[in-house]
Amino acid sequence: MENLREVLARHGFSFKKQFGQNFISDTNLLESIVDLAGVNKSTTALEIGCGAGTLTRALAAKAGRVIAYEVDRKLQPVLAETLAGCENTEVVFRDFLREDLAALEASMPPYTVVANLPYYITSPLITKFLDEAHTVQALVVMVQDDVAKRFCAREGTPEYGAITAAIARRARAEIVKFVPRRMFYPVPNVDSAVVKLTFEEGRIPVRDAATYRATVRAAFLSRRKTLENNLMQAFKLPREAAQEVLRRADVPDKARGETLSPQALAKLSDLLYERAQENR
């Protein structure tokens, strides 16, 4: 920890709260994350929010190629020092959320994302990969522990939500490591966990991905309302039509969205898609 502090101090770096900067310097933890991601010389690793470059350097030691994104240009001199000699590593100083993911994927082979995610971009970043990625193999990311539990939750639990169902359609989610807050500098207010999302083609097949996303949004539109009422509101359905779709999907009367598994939501989505096509 002292070495990282010294490097940051030498370059006059100050943490910016808006970027959610909490760095890791523990070598054993960094190597553990890389190993959990299954990184080897055939891996192209994509890192988002590389910070001071400690995880980046650990990735560079094992991966064939590392592409690291960082939004804070004030870290440029720090990274020049911490990544010295990492010839297989490219640092891109841009906001990854604004990147054209299709264009980026066209420029590289299938890849694995490994990152200590800034907390404020976790949900939009995961959503970006779920909606836009085609050649990602896995995401191995450090997130807040309560967020990690939401990613892996089962239907009917308080943690289960729209992001859970969105992930389940494309990837298998598992918590692979819990990380106490004292492992970070500066120390955050919460503990963290490493989550691995392994993408599986056709994991939960649906007729139309956009309709599935809309169905998931409707299911969690209001937890206090029945799914019937949420569908009426989200899809502009008459009550009789909403009841008929739910009956065909084998959803019980008065059911709430959070009680439906991702597979059940997929079945409902397909029926809603078919109805939309019939009414065109």
Protein Blocks (a to p, Z undefined) as FASTA:
>chain_A
ZZmmmmmmmnopacdfklopacdfbfklmmmmmmmnopafkbccddehjlnommmmmmmm
mmmbdcdddfblklmmmmmmmmgoiambccddddfklpcfklmmmmpccddddddddfkl
mmmmmmmmmmmpmkbfbdcddddfklmmmmmmcehiaklcfklmmmmmmoccddfbdcdf
klpccddfbdcddddddddehklgcfblklmmmmmmmmmmpmkbcfklmmmmmnopafkl
mmmmmmmnopaehiafklpcfklmmmmmmmmmmmmmmmZZ
